[in-house]
Amino acid sequence: MKTQLWSMAKLVVVLCLISCASAGAAWQNDARSIIAGSGVKGGFVVHVSCGDGELTAGLRVNDSYVVQGLDTESASVAKAREL
């Protein structure tokens, strides 16, 4: 359980450090790198300042992840909801 919590905490830290301003398909590589680097095999992911939601959507690599994006910009939230 502690290992799982530590892995989830690492993923949260990684997500807080990344930029959501990735252009084009670069977010797909970013999402794969984040998930692979975290060592997390599933769980709840919160993407803070998710922007348009493209990277956020990419973080749900399979059904073992529940991913939520948060942003303060209403236009970004509206765009993310279209995905």
Secondary structure, DSSP 8 states (H G I E B T S, - for coil): -HHHHHHHHHHHHHHHHS-S---TTHHHHHHHHHHHHH---SEEEEEET-TTSHHHHHT--STTEEEEEE-S-HHHHHHHHT-
